[in-house]
Structure formats: structure tokens, C-alpha cells
Amino acid sequence: MCGFLECNMKKDVGQIIRESTNSHAKQRCLQRYEFELTSRKRYEVIRKIQSNKAKFVKSQSLTRSIFIVEIDNTPIKVVYDKNRKVIRTVLPS
């Protein structure tokens, strides 16, 4: 049996951040748009952003930008981290 830090030291930091940001984005999507951001939908959002099929709103920093992406005929506003290639959060419309 290992303690919290020992067990998490086995994972790389990037993996821990991806898991926590995915969980956060999923919770915010459910809270703000009342639908579940599944792994497949999250992949679709990221693919649309990377292929310029999402509407750019503005940059938050050098690595984070806000986009509006349509998923299941619902436009959602997301913060995308281009370095880690993850959705950081889902914002209210």
C-alpha cells in the first residue's frame, strides 16, 4: 500500500493534470449546458479547434484561448490549452 504522494509519483505530472482538467471540464459542461462531455465529445471539440472549425473568441494567455464549438447542435464556450492539448474548462454562454 502506498501513500497519496507515492502512488501519484508513479504517474507523470502531465497525466495528472490532464485527468483533473478533463474532470473539471466535464463537471462544468454538465453544470452549465446540462449535457455530459464524454471522452468522444471532448475529442471532437479538440479536433474541431485544431482543424479551425471552431470560432475563436480571444486569447487568455500565450497558451490558453477561448473558442465556441458546436457539439450536438449546441454551441459551447471552452478554454483550450494548446500546450497540453486539453479543454481547461467550459464557460457559460
FIKOLZA-1660 file (N, C-alpha, C; in steps of 0.1 Angstrom, whole numbers, plus 5000, padded with zeros to 4 digits):
% residues 93
   i   px   py   pz ch aa at
   1 5009 4988 5000  A  M  N
   1 5000 5000 5000  A  M CA
   1 5009 5012 5000  A  M  C
   2 5005 5022 4992  A  C  N
   2 5013 5034 4992  A  C CA
   2 5005 5046 4995  A  C  C
   3 5012 5057 5000  A  G  N
   3 5005 5069 5003  A  G CA
   3 5001 5077 4991  A  G  C
   4 4994 5087 4993  A  F  N
   4 4989 5095 4981  A  F CA
   4 5000 5100 4972  A  F  C
   5 5011 5106 4978  A  L  N
   5 5022 5111 4970  A  L CA
   5 5030 5100 4963  A  L  C
   6 5032 5089 4970  A  E  N
   6 5039 5078 4964  A  E CA
   6 5032 5072 4952  A  E  C
   7 5019 5070 4953  A  C  N
   7 5011 5065 4942  A  C CA
   7 5011 5075 4931  A  C  C
   8 5009 5088 4934  A  N  N
   8 5008 5097 4923  A  N CA
   8 5022 5101 4917  A  N  C
   9 5033 5097 4924  A  M  N
   9 5046 5100 4918  A  M CA
   9 5049 5090 4906  A  M  C
  10 5041 5079 4906  A  K  N
  10 5043 5069 4896  A  K CA
  10 5037 5074 4882  A  K  C
  11 5027 5083 4883  A  K  N
  11 5021 5089 4872  A  K CA
  11 5029 5102 4868  A  K  C
  12 5030 5105 4855  A  D  N
  12 5037 5117 4852  A  D CA
  12 5028 5129 4855  A  D  C
  13 5034 5141 4857  A  V  N
  13 5026 5153 4861  A  V CA
  13 5016 5156 4850  A  V  C
  14 5020 5155 4837  A  G  N
  14 5011 5158 4826  A  G CA
  14 4998 5149 4827  A  G  C
  15 5000 5137 4830  A  Q  N
  15 4988 5128 4831  A  Q CA
  15 4979 5132 4842  A  Q  C
  16 4984 5136 4853  A  I  N
  16 4976 5140 4865  A  I CA
  16 4969 5153 4861  A  I  C
  17 4975 5162 4854  A  I  N
  17 4969 5175 4850  A  I CA
  17 4958 5172 4840  A  I  C
  18 4960 5163 4830  A  R  N
  18 4950 5160 4821  A  R CA
  18 4938 5154 4827  A  R  C
  19 4940 5145 4837  A  E  N
  19 4929 5139 4843  A  E CA
  19 4920 5149 4851  A  E  C
  20 4927 5158 4858  A  S  N
  20 4920 5167 4866  A  S CA
  20 4913 5178 4858  A  S  C
  21 4919 5182 4847  A  T  N
  21 4912 5192 4838  A  T CA
  21 4901 5185 4830  A  T  C
  22 4902 5173 4826  A  N  N
  22 4891 5166 4820  A  N CA
  22 4879 5165 4829  A  N  C
  23 4882 5161 4842  A  S  N
  23 4871 5160 4852  A  S CA
  23 4865 5174 4854  A  S  C
  24 4873 5184 4855  A  H  N
  24 4867 5197 4857  A  H CA
  24 4858 5202 4846  A  H  C
  25 4863 5200 4833  A  A  N
  25 4856 5204 4821  A  A CA
  25 4843 5196 4821  A  A  C
  26 4843 5184 4824  A  K  N
  26 4831 5175 4824  A  K CA
  26 4821 5180 4833  A  K  C
  27 4825 5184 4846  A  Q  N
  27 4816 5189 4856  A  Q CA
  27 4810 5202 4851  A  Q  C
  28 4818 5211 4846  A  R  N
  28 4813 5224 4842  A  R CA
  28 4804 5223 4830  A  R  C
  29 4806 5214 4821  A  C  N
  29 4797 5212 4810  A  C CA
  29 4783 5207 4814  A  C  C
  30 4783 5198 4823  A  L  N
  30 4771 5193 4829  A  L CA
  30 4764 5204 4836  A  L  C
  31 4771 5212 4844  A  Q  N
  31 4765 5222 4852  A  Q CA
  31 4759 5234 4843  A  Q  C
  32 4767 5237 4833  A  R  N
  32 4763 5249 4825  A  R CA
  32 4755 5247 4813  A  R  C
  33 4756 5235 4807  A  Y  N
  33 4749 5232 4794  A  Y CA
  33 4740 5219 4796  A  Y  C
  34 4740 5213 4807  A  E  N
  34 4732 5201 4810  A  E CA
  34 4734 5190 4801  A  E  C
  35 4746 5188 4796  A  F  N
  35 4749 5175 4789  A  F CA
  35 4763 5171 4792  A  F  C
  36 4765 5158 4791  A  E  N
  36 4778 5152 4796  A  E CA
  36 4788 5153 4785  A  E  C
  37 4800 5158 4788  A  L  N
  37 4811 5159 4779  A  L CA
  37 4819 5146 4780  A  L  C
  38 4815 5137 4772  A  T  N
  38 4821 5123 4772  A  T CA
  38 4835 5124 4765  A  T  C
  39 4843 5114 4766  A  S  N
  39 4856 5113 4760  A  S CA
  39 4855 5116 4745  A  S  C
  40 4845 5110 4739  A  R  N
  40 4843 5111 4724  A  R CA
  40 4840 5126 4721  A  R  C
  41 4831 5132 4729  A  K  N
  41 4827 5146 4726  A  K CA
  41 4839 5156 4729  A  K  C
  42 4847 5152 4739  A  R  N
  42 4859 5160 4742  A  R CA
  42 4869 5160 4731  A  R  C
  43 4871 5148 4725  A  Y  N
  43 4879 5146 4714  A  Y CA
  43 4874 5154 4702  A  Y  C
  44 4861 5154 4700  A  E  N
  44 4855 5161 4689  A  E CA
  44 4857 5176 4690  A  E  C
  45 4856 5181 4702  A  V  N
  45 4858 5195 4705  A  V CA
  45 4873 5199 4702  A  V  C
  46 4882 5191 4707  A  I  N
  46 4896 5193 4704  A  I CA
  46 4900 5193 4689  A  I  C
  47 4894 5183 4682  A  R  N
  47 4896 5181 4668  A  R CA
  47 4891 5193 4660  A  R  C
  48 4879 5198 4664  A  K  N
  48 4874 5210 4657  A  K CA
  48 4883 5222 4660  A  K  C
  49 4888 5224 4672  A  I  N
  49 4896 5235 4675  A  I CA
  49 4909 5234 4666  A  I  C
  50 4915 5223 4666  A  Q  N
  50 4928 5221 4659  A  Q CA
  50 4927 5222 4644  A  Q  C
  51 4915 5219 4639  A  S  N
  51 4913 5220 4624  A  S CA
  51 4906 5233 4620  A  S  C
  52 4906 5243 4629  A  N  N
  52 4900 5256 4626  A  N CA
  52 4885 5255 4623  A  N  C
  53 4878 5246 4629  A  K  N
  53 4863 5245 4627  A  K CA
  53 4855 5251 4639  A  K  C
  54 4863 5257 4648  A  A  N
  54 4857 5263 4659  A  A CA
  54 4859 5278 4658  A  A  C
  55 4850 5286 4664  A  K  N
  55 4851 5300 4664  A  K CA
  55 4860 5305 4675  A  K  C
  56 4871 5312 4671  A  F  N
  56 4880 5318 4680  A  F CA
  56 4873 5330 4686  A  F  C
  57 4874 5331 4700  A  V  N
  57 4868 5343 4707  A  V CA
  57 4879 5352 4711  A  V  C
  58 4889 5347 4719  A  K  N
  58 4900 5355 4723  A  K CA
  58 4910 5347 4730  A  K  C
  59 4923 5352 4732  A  S  N
  59 4933 5346 4739  A  S CA
  59 4933 5350 4754  A  S  C
  60 4935 5341 4762  A  Q  N
  60 4936 5344 4777  A  Q CA
  60 4951 5346 4780  A  Q  C
  61 4959 5338 4774  A  S  N
  61 4974 5339 4777  A  S CA
  61 4981 5334 4764  A  S  C
  62 4993 5331 4765  A  L  N
  62 5001 5326 4754  A  L CA
  62 4997 5311 4751  A  L  C
  63 4992 5304 4760  A  T  N
  63 4988 5290 4758  A  T CA
  63 4973 5287 4759  A  T  C
  64 4965 5296 4764  A  R  N
  64 4951 5293 4765  A  R CA
  64 4943 5303 4757  A  R  C
  65 4933 5297 4750  A  S  N
  65 4924 5305 4742  A  S CA
  65 4909 5301 4744  A  S  C
  66 4900 5310 4742  A  I  N
  66 4886 5307 4743  A  I CA
  66 4880 5305 4729  A  I  C
  67 4873 5294 4727  A  F  N
  67 4866 5291 4715  A  F CA
  67 4851 5288 4717  A  F  C
  68 4843 5290 4707  A  I  N
  68 4830 5285 4707  A  I CA
  68 4829 5273 4697  A  I  C
  69 4825 5262 4702  A  V  N
  69 4824 5249 4694  A  V CA
  69 4810 5244 4694  A  V  C
  70 4805 5240 4683  A  E  N
  70 4792 5234 4683  A  E CA
  70 4793 5219 4684  A  E  C
  71 4786 5214 4695  A  I  N
  71 4785 5199 4697  A  I CA
  71 4770 5196 4699  A  I  C
  72 4766 5186 4691  A  D  N
  72 4752 5182 4691  A  D CA
  72 4742 5194 4690  A  D  C
  73 4745 5203 4680  A  N  N
  73 4738 5215 4677  A  N CA
  73 4737 5224 4689  A  N  C
  74 4746 5224 4698  A  T  N
  74 4747 5233 4709  A  T CA
  74 4760 5240 4709  A  T  C
  75 4761 5253 4708  A  P  N
  75 4774 5260 4709  A  P CA
  75 4778 5261 4723  A  P  C
  76 4790 5256 4726  A  I  N
  76 4796 5257 4739  A  I CA
  76 4809 5265 4739  A  I  C
  77 4811 5272 4749  A  K  N
  77 4823 5281 4750  A  K CA
  77 4833 5273 4759  A  K  C
  78 4845 5271 4754  A  V  N
  78 4856 5264 4761  A  V CA
  78 4869 5271 4761  A  V  C
  79 4877 5268 4772  A  V  N
  79 4890 5273 4773  A  V CA
  79 4899 5262 4769  A  V  C
  80 4907 5264 4758  A  Y  N
  80 4916 5253 4753  A  Y CA
  80 4930 5257 4756  A  Y  C
  81 4938 5247 4761  A  D  N
  81 4952 5248 4764  A  D CA
  81 4960 5241 4752  A  D  C
  82 4966 5250 4744  A  K  N
  82 4973 5244 4732  A  K CA
  82 4985 5236 4735  A  K  C
  83 4992 5239 4746  A  N  N
  83 5004 5232 4750  A  N CA
  83 5001 5218 4755  A  N  C
  84 4991 5216 4763  A  R  N
  84 4987 5203 4768  A  R CA
  84 4976 5196 4759  A  R  C
  85 4970 5204 4750  A  K  N
  85 4960 5199 4741  A  K CA
  85 4948 5194 4749  A  K  C
  86 4943 5202 4758  A  V  N
  86 4932 5198 4767  A  V CA
  86 4922 5210 4768  A  V  C
  87 4910 5206 4771  A  I  N
  87 4900 5216 4774  A  I CA
  87 4901 5219 4789  A  I  C
  88 4905 5231 4792  A  R  N
  88 4907 5235 4806  A  R CA
  88 4894 5236 4814  A  R  C
  89 4884 5243 4807  A  T  N
  89 4871 5244 4814  A  T CA
  89 4860 5248 4803  A  T  C
  90 4848 5247 4807  A  V  N
  90 4837 5251 4799  A  V CA
  90 4830 5263 4805  A  V  C
  91 4829 5274 4798  A  L  N
  91 4824 5286 4803  A  L CA
  91 4809 5288 4800  A  L  C
  92 4802 5296 4808  A  P  N
  92 4788 5298 4804  A  P CA
  92 4787 5306 4791  A  P  C
  93 4776 5304 4784  A  S  N
  93 4774 5311 4771  A  S CA
  93 4772 5326 4772  A  S  C
% end
